[in-house]
Structures are given as C-alpha cells and as structure tokens.
C-alpha cells in the first residue's frame, strides 16, 4: 500500500504539471469561491494599507513608525484568530463532508465561545498593562510623539479585539458553509467603512492615530452586521445555538490550525527583533521603511492567502470524501490563479516602488532611497513565499498539520530568525536581504526534505483502493454499468448482501430521481453530470457521496408517503422512501451544486 503522506506530496508536485480529468465540478466550485475570496483578501490588504497611507500623509514617518511598532500586537491576535479559524473551519467542513451536520454545528459554537472569552481577556489585560506593553514594543515616554501616537492607537485597537475575532472567524466559517459570496461582501463592506472613516477622521478631522483606530473598529463592526445574515438565515447550516462549552474542543481546533497561525508567532518575534534593531540603528526612517514592507506584505501575501481560503473548503470536503482527483484539480487551480494575481502584484510593486513611497507620504530622501531597495528585494522573495503558502494551505486542509507546520516554521522561524540576527549584525543597509534569502532558502530546504521523504515511505492510514468513483454524462443508460461496478466494489470489500443491494439501489434511485426531476430538457436530451463516490469505511459501513450540477433539488424532500394523494403508488418516491428507512442521509447545496451523502 502506498503511503498516504507520500501520495499527497506527489499530488502537490504533479498537479502543477498534470491536467486533471473531466472535473468540471471542482473547476466551477473553485472559481465560484476564488473570486469573492480574492476580492475579500484585497479588501483586507487595502484596509491595512490605508491606515499607513492616511497616517503617513498627515503625520509623515513618525506616524507610520507608530503603526509599525504596534504590529506585534496585531500578530498576537492573528495567532489565535487564524489558528481557531483555520483549524475550526477545516473541522467543520470535514464533518459536513462526512454527513455530520450536528457535530459540525457544535464544533463551530465551541470555537466561538472560546473566541469570546479570549477576545475579552485580551482587551482587558492589554489596556490594564498598556505601559508595560509599549515598553516591550520598543518605545518609552522619552520618545515623545512616537510613544504618544503608539499608545493612543493601541488602546483603541485592543478594545476592539473581540470584534476582530468574531469578524474573522465568521469569515472563515461562512466560506465553509457555502456562503463565500456573503463572506466577500462582508469583508468589502468592512473595508469600505474603515477606509472612508479613516480618511474622514485622520485627514479631515485631524484625529491622528486615534482616528485610524476608531475607523478600524467601525470596519469590523460593519463586517459583522453583514455576516450576521449567514447565521440568521434558516437555510444555512451555520447556527449560533446553546451548547455546553468545551474548552478541549476549542483548544483542539486551535492546535489543528496552529500550523497556519504559527507564522504569526514567528512574525511577532521577528517584528520585535527588527523594530528594536532598526529604531536604534536607523531611527524612525528605518522603522518607517520596515512598516512599508509590512504593508506590501499584506497586499501580496493576502492574495495567496485568499486563494488558500478558496481552496480550503474544497480540499477539506474532498478529504472527507477521499476524492483524490478533486484535490489534485483544486491545488492545480490554486497555483494557477494564485500565482497570476500574486506575481502580477509583486511585479507592479517592484516597478513602481518609488511611487508607492510617495503615495504613502514617505518622501524624505533617506527613507525613499533605503525603501525602494528594500521593497524590491522583498518583492523577489514573494515568488517563493507564494509557493510555500499554497502548499502549506493544502496540507492544512487535508488535516496534515505536521507538514503544514514544517513549511511555515521554516520560513517564519527556523530560517527567518537566525538570518534576522545575522543580517542585523551586518548593518541596516544589508538587513533587507533577509526577505528573499529566507523565502528562497526555506523552499530549498523543504524541497530537499521532500525528496528524502519520498525515498522512505511510511504506511498510510487509508487505502485508496477503498474508494470507487463513477459518473453519469448525458443519459440514464449509464446507470446499469455503474451499479454493476459498484456492486463488485462492495463485494470486494466484504459487504453483506443487504449492503450491496442497498448501495446499488441508492445509486439507481437517487441518480434517476435527480435525472428526471432535477435536470431540464435541452433539445432532444437532458444534459447534466452526476458524480458518484462510494467509500468502504474501515468500520464496515459504506458511504455514498453524490454530487450533481442540476438546479436546486433535494431528492430526499420528495413526497415519500406510501401512496400519492390520489391513492396510487408513486414508485419513484417509494424507492427514495426505502432508502430513507434503511440508511442515514444528509443533503446540502455546496459550491452551486447539490451534494448528498448516504450511509449504509
């Protein structure tokens, strides 16, 4: 048996070069999720950049430096919010893919309860120990305006922490609840509110860093108002409900997502080291350039992370279904579309580096000369970073946290931090080489480790031979061949006669019901696709997964009474009735397609 981990690694490599099979479902689902995800990511980056742009225009480098100094607090929040968001939403999507909606709802509520507690504690303790926190960030009262501007922004930012937690977690979960469009709208709405208010508060009303912080809080609140529809709508699975708190479930979700959020932990350490070094060797100018690099990182990295957010629900769902072809297609599309937007943005930033500093209000000669050189070096490194981000997201979505952690730990800590110290000793002019060298070296080490792993495979947890796939294209005459093949598969994996019979019956009855009731007639025939997967579970149960591109149609909602209203037997409905009596089932509309799970 091939190792599951080796197979997934090869999928990542080959998917870039291989063309997938006839997988129209995955392509359409991906594009449907990718567009709002990238728009949302661009909106998030715009909101982060706007603070610096507006403050830089009004307050020059000292205001920009103040925003840069508080970045470690932003990183701390991201450690928890993205750890909970990624780990929790992957678990939620996997449970839905396995046909366990109640467990998925409980998992969501456990995470939200923990986030509420964590957000309130952060807001309270952060403001209580604000002077100590400012000292750790690298500024003291003797710094004058730098200290005062940082303190004002940070106090309001900390108070808004619960809003930030809720908004980002709901964004993750909505995408996994087939509500990516709403997640995108909420993100853009929040961004527009923040950008508009930031301009008004800072440029018009001259409120300084306090105005930028108030605009940030208002943006989070506006996004939450939009996201609320995704919870209140009765047609959605995602619901806030009374659930017995489970600290262990929330911590488990955070641990599962930590391989993604660990990068923010390393970023925290990196920023603290860099800011303390730069403020002493290059002054406010060097710190302002560093802040500009962080703004550029939001603009570029968020596009890759947006692509991962679009990919993650698809990969997690397919992982629950053990559908390898769909996973290969999804990672291939992620590299293609993520690479296009990420590399294009990096090239534009490289070419127009000087103009970007002018737009941000950083026009001092020493800042511009140092900044253009630093920004262009950073843009070179983003090409390697994009590959690492997408690969890490793939492993995270497959619940292979160790592989994801390894990639993120290399580029965020084990390679970055030693190089940061090294280049810091080489001086402020050489410090900026840390960005491309870290990303390139991290990817190189990961590639070498990957080659070694391929030579020493380990036994996997699930045999791919336990999965059977079939499809219907163009007509119901394919059904006999499909049911015969499915019966042979069930018998090969030890199904008893009743299981074999009901698997075959479920395929025939559900698919024929979809064909006659879900698809519209086009010319002389009905055109549609039904995709079928049967999984021989290790505990002896058989799971049947059916996905189709028909209009909204749930065959399990047919009138399955033993007799129709006029007293006659409806044989089509009777077949569905028998399946409902002999199995457990779950239906949801996902990615614009009907998805059904039948467990026999």
C-alpha positions, 0 to 999 in steps of 0.5 A: 500500500502506498503511503498516504503522506507520500501520495499527497506530496506527489499530488502537490508536485504533479498537479502543477504539471498534470491536467486533471480529468473531466472535473468540471465540478471542482473547476466551477466550485473553485472559481465560484469561491476564488473570486469573492475570496480574492476580492475579500483578501484585497479588501483586507490588504487595502484596509491595512494599507490605508491606515499607513497611507492616511497616517503617513500623509498627515503625520509623515514617518513618525506616524507610520513608525507608530503603526509599525511598532504596534504590529506585534500586537496585531500578530498576537491576535492573528495567532489565535484568530487564524489558528481557531479559524483555520483549524475550526473551519477545516473541522467543520467542513470535514464533518459536513463532508462526512454527513455530520451536520450536528457535530459540525454545528457544535464544533463551530459554537465551541470555537466561538465561545472560546473566541469570546472569552479570549477576545475579552481577556485580551482587551482587558489585560492589554489596556490594564498593562498598556505601559508595560506593553509599549515598553516591550514594543520598543518605545518609552515616554522619552520618545515623545510623539512616537510613544504618544501616537503608539499608545493612543492607537493601541488602546483603541485597537485592543478594545476592539479585539473581540470584534476582530475575532468574531469578524474573522472567524465568521469569515472563515466559517461562512466560506465553509458553509457555502456562503463565500459570496456573503463572506466577500461582501462582508469583508468589502463592506468592512473595508469600505467603512474603515477606509472612508472613516479613516480618511474622514477622521485622520485627514479631515478631522485631524484625529491622528492615530486615534482616528485610524483606530476608531475607523478600524473598529467601525470596519469590523463592526460593519463586517459583522452586521453583514455576516450576521445574515449567514447565521440568521438565515434558516437555510444555512447550516451555520447556527449560533445555538446553546451548547455546553462549552468545551474548552478541549474542543476549542483548544483542539481546533486551535492546535489543528490550525496552529500550523497556519497561525504559527507564522504569526508567532514567528512574525511577532518575534521577528517584528520585535527583533527588527523594530528594536534593531532598526529604531536604534540603528536607523531611527524612525526612517528605518522603522518607517521603511520596515512598516512599508514592507509590512504593508506590501506584505499584506497586499501580496501575501493576502492574495495567496492567502485568499486563494488558500481560503478558496481552496480550503473548503474544497480540499477539506470536503474532498478529504472527507470524501477521499476524492483524490482527483478533486484535490489534485484539480483544486491545488492545480487551480490554486497555483494557477490563479494564485500565482497570476494575481500574486506575481502580477502584484509583486511585479507592479510593486517592484516597478513602481516602488518609488511611487508607492513611497510617495503615495504613502507620504514617505518622501524624505530622501533617506527613507525613499532611497533605503525603501525602494531597495528594500521593497524590491528585494522583498518583492523577489522573495514573494515568488517563493513565499507564494509557493510555500503558502499554497502548499502549506494551505493544502496540507492544512486542509487535508488535516496534515498539520505536521507538514503544514507546520514544517513549511511555515516554521521554516520560513517564519522561524527556523530560517527567518530568525537566525538570518534576522540576527545575522543580517542585523549584525551586518548593518541596516543597509544589508538587513533587507536581504533577509526577505528573499534569502529566507523565502528562497532558502526555506523552499530549498530546504523543504524541497530537499526534505521532500525528496528524502521523504519520498525515498522512505515511505511510511504506511498510510492510514487509508487505502485508496483502493477503498474508494470507487468513483463513477459518473453519469454524462448525458443519459440514464443508460449509464446507470446499469454499468455503474451499479454493476461496478459498484456492486463488485466494489462492495463485494470486494470489500466484504459487504453483506448482501443487504449492503450491496443491494442497498448501495446499488439501489441508492445509486439507481434511485437517487441518480434517476430521481435527480435525472428526471426531476432535477435536470431540464430538457435541452433539445432532444436530451437532458444534459447534466453530470452526476458524480458518484463516490462510494467509500468502504469505511474501515468500520464496515459501513459504506458511504455514498457521496453524490454530487450533481450540477442540476438546479436546486433539488433535494431528492430526499424532500420528495413526497415519500408517503406510501401512496400519492394523494390520489391513492396510487403508488408513486414508485419513484418516491417509494424507492427514495422512501426505502432508502430513507428507512434503511440508511442515514442521509444528509443533503446540502447545496455546496459550491452551486451544486447539490451534494448528498451523502448516504450511509449504509 
